[in-house]
Amino acid sequence: MLILAFDTATRVATSALVRDESVLGERVSRAVSVLEDADSMLRDAGLAARDLDALVVGIGPGSFTGIRIGLSAARALALALDAPVAGVSTLDALAAGAPAAVPVIDAGRREIFALVDGRAACLRPDELVLEPGTVCVGDGALRYRTQLAAAGAEIPPESSELHLPRARHHAELASGFGPAELVEPLYLRIPDAERAA
């Protein structure tokens, strides 16, 4: 099964081309480049978009705009290719890349998205309860390094690959493939535009 997976929910977009359990290509870029990255990976592998069997998209939580870009790209590709789609939580994919670590995504507004007791939550960094020595990964862990370290967390260096929600993990976690329009975003709070209205 040939899968194109991508996540645009954070400041850094990731994409991967995976056949069965083999990663044929992987890119790290920006949300606006995700389709270009997909085309490049397919060409490098000697494949075409019509060879794809399924798509996997990161559903967030994260940037509202980023999530919408990813879902729109997945829906457009699914329609053009008549391919099924599965959505995977960005937090779950981040956790899959760093087992036993707590995934933490910058939520803006001085908040974070994190897995708390296995569930996605939106909270202030000082509200995240951590055991001493707990490893935290993700752009939220980097942004709030000082507060999380004060709570006993260990944060890998900024250059660590552990801070990226790698699309290869989205492909590994994907299940329940179906029509793209059934894939729902995971926002956890209302958009700023709605909040201001």
Number of C-alpha atoms within 10 A of each C-alpha: 10 18 25 28 31 37 34 33 32 27 16 17 25 27 32 28 26 22 16 12 12 10 15 18 19 20 19 19 15 18 25 14 15 24 16 11 24 22 14 17 21 20 12 12 12 8 13 14 14 10 12 21 17 22 27 31 32 37 27 31 27 26 19 21 14 24 25 17 18 26 28 15 19 29 23 13 19 21 14 11 16 16 20 21 28 25 30 27 23 31 28 23 25 25 26 20 21 20 11 11 21 24 32 28 34 24 22 12 8 12 17 27 27 30 19 15 7 10 9 21 19 21 15 17 23 14 12 19 13 17 9 12 13 18 21 28 32 29 23 24 28 19 17 20 19 13 15 24 18 11 19 15 23 18 23 17 11 14 7 11 14 23 26 24 35 28 32 28 21 31 31 17 16 20 13 10 16 16 15 24 14 12 21 13 21 19 18 14 12 9 12 10 7 7 8 6 5
